[in-house]
Amino acid sequence: MTRGFLSKAACLALAASVGACASNRFEGPRERPRPQAALEPATPALPAGTVTSEPLAPPPGASAAPDEPPPPSVAAAPSPVIEPPPAPRPVVATGRSSVVGSWNATDAAGSCKVSLSSTPSLDLYKATTAGCGNKDLAKVSAWDFRDGEVYLYQPGGTVAARLRQAGGSLDGALSKSGAPLSLAR
């Protein structure tokens, strides 16, 4: 039974391959006759003429010759006084990138170093502290900038402090005690 099945399968495969060989697909590309239509211009041709050029007339109130003085009816107007532009105000950068870097933190317990990194840590950014006498500030490990405020976080997501930019520094308060906290460069 398997021999008969194999021979039928072999016959079918052979018939399919012979049929494919007899196909016109393998004869190569055919030349198709191209219709020969007369090309007509889309728009009628415009008559060609000669091109001439001549210098432009001077604007009203100006003399024809470049070295002639202006007509006597035109009086010289006094030159306006130009005041220098006002000095630009110092730009206070606002945003996450403006607070990245090392800061000197000052609170009731003294001063220490706080570094705000641009390295992401989950949804926040990494922060480190060194020499902080306040235990809540010493535990700061992350930070973020939202709605114009810098948030300092402890492990577990507890907010240690909230600060706002004030000139070149950050001023705010510690969250638990409410004691003032200032960060300066």
C-alpha positions in Angstrom: 0.0 0.0 0.0 2.8 2.4 0.7 4.5 1.6 -2.6 1.3 2.5 -4.5 0.9 5.6 -2.5 4.5 6.7 -3.2 4.2 6.0 -6.9 1.0 8.1 -7.1 2.7 10.9 -5.2 5.7 10.6 -7.5 3.5 10.7 -10.6 1.7 13.8 -9.3 5.0 15.6 -8.6 6.3 14.7 -12.0 3.2 15.9 -13.7 3.3 19.2 -11.8 6.9 19.8 -12.7 6.3 19.0 -16.4 3.4 21.4 -16.3 5.5 24.1 -14.8 8.1 23.6 -17.5 5.5 24.0 -20.2 4.4 27.2 -18.7 4.9 30.5 -20.5 6.4 32.0 -17.4 9.8 30.5 -18.1 10.1 31.8 -21.7 11.4 35.2 -20.7 10.1 38.6 -21.3 7.9 39.3 -24.3 8.0 42.4 -26.3 4.7 44.2 -26.2 3.7 46.4 -29.1 3.6 50.0 -28.0 0.8 52.2 -29.3 2.0 54.9 -31.5 0.0 58.1 -30.8 0.9 61.4 -32.2 2.1 63.8 -29.5 0.4 67.1 -29.5 1.6 70.1 -27.6 -0.4 70.8 -24.5 -0.5 74.6 -25.2 0.0 76.4 -28.5 3.4 77.9 -29.0 3.8 81.5 -28.1 5.4 83.8 -30.6 9.1 84.5 -29.9 10.1 88.1 -29.8 13.3 90.1 -29.1 14.3 90.9 -25.5 15.5 94.4 -24.8 16.9 95.9 -21.6 17.5 99.4 -20.4 18.5 100.9 -17.0 15.8 101.6 -14.4 14.8 105.1 -13.7 15.9 106.5 -10.3 13.4 106.4 -7.5 11.4 109.5 -6.8 13.4 112.2 -5.0 16.7 110.7 -6.0 18.9 112.3 -8.6 19.7 110.6 -11.9 23.5 111.0 -11.5 25.1 109.4 -8.5 27.4 112.4 -7.7 24.8 115.1 -7.8 23.7 116.7 -4.5 20.1 116.1 -3.5 17.5 118.7 -4.8 17.3 121.8 -2.6 13.7 121.1 -1.6 14.8 118.1 0.5 16.1 119.2 3.9 18.4 117.0 5.9 16.5 115.4 8.7 18.2 115.3 12.1 19.5 111.8 12.9 17.5 110.0 15.6 19.1 109.3 18.9 19.6 105.6 19.3 19.7 104.4 22.9 21.6 101.3 23.7 19.4 98.2 24.5 18.8 97.5 28.1 21.2 95.2 29.8 19.9 91.6 29.7 18.6 90.3 33.0 20.5 87.4 34.5 18.9 84.2 33.3 17.8 81.9 36.1 17.6 78.5 34.7 14.6 76.5 35.6 14.3 72.8 35.1 15.9 69.5 35.9 19.2 70.1 34.2 19.7 73.4 36.0 19.9 71.7 39.4 22.2 68.8 38.5 25.5 68.9 40.3 27.1 69.4 43.8 25.4 71.7 46.4 26.4 72.9 49.9 23.4 72.2 52.1 22.7 74.3 55.2 20.2 73.5 57.8 19.8 73.8 61.6 22.2 70.9 62.2 25.0 72.5 60.1 26.2 72.1 56.6 27.0 69.2 54.3 27.4 68.2 50.6 24.4 67.1 48.5 25.0 65.8 44.9 22.1 65.6 42.5 23.0 63.3 39.6 21.4 63.1 36.1 21.6 59.3 36.3 18.1 57.8 36.4 17.0 55.5 39.2 13.6 54.1 38.3 11.3 57.1 38.1 13.7 59.4 40.0 17.4 60.5 39.7 20.2 59.4 42.0 21.4 61.7 44.8 24.1 61.3 47.4 25.0 63.2 50.6 28.2 63.5 52.6 28.8 64.8 56.2 25.1 65.7 57.0 24.4 66.0 60.7 20.6 65.8 60.1 19.7 62.1 59.9 16.8 62.7 57.5 19.0 64.7 55.1 21.8 62.1 55.4 19.5 59.3 54.1 18.7 61.1 50.8 19.2 58.7 47.9 17.1 60.1 45.1 15.6 63.4 43.8 13.2 64.7 41.2 12.1 68.1 39.7 8.3 68.6 39.5 6.2 71.7 39.1 9.2 74.0 39.7 10.3 72.2 42.9 13.1 69.9 43.8 12.0 66.9 45.9 14.7 65.0 47.9 13.7 61.4 48.6 14.9 58.8 51.1 14.9 55.0 50.4 11.3 53.8 50.2 10.0 57.0 48.6 9.7 59.2 51.7 10.0 62.9 50.8 12.9 64.3 52.9 12.7 67.9 51.6 11.1 70.2 49.1 13.0 73.1 47.6 12.3 76.0 45.1 14.9 77.9 43.1 15.7 81.3 44.5 18.3 83.0 42.3 21.3 80.7 42.3 20.2 78.6 45.3 17.5 76.2 46.3 15.5 77.1 49.4 12.9 75.1 51.2 12.2 72.9 54.3 12.8 69.5 55.6 9.5 67.5 55.5 9.4 65.9 59.0 10.6 68.8 61.1 9.7 71.8 58.8 13.2 73.2 59.5 14.5 75.5 56.8 17.0 74.0 54.3 19.1 75.9 51.8 21.3 74.5 49.0 23.9 76.8 47.4 26.7 76.1 44.8 
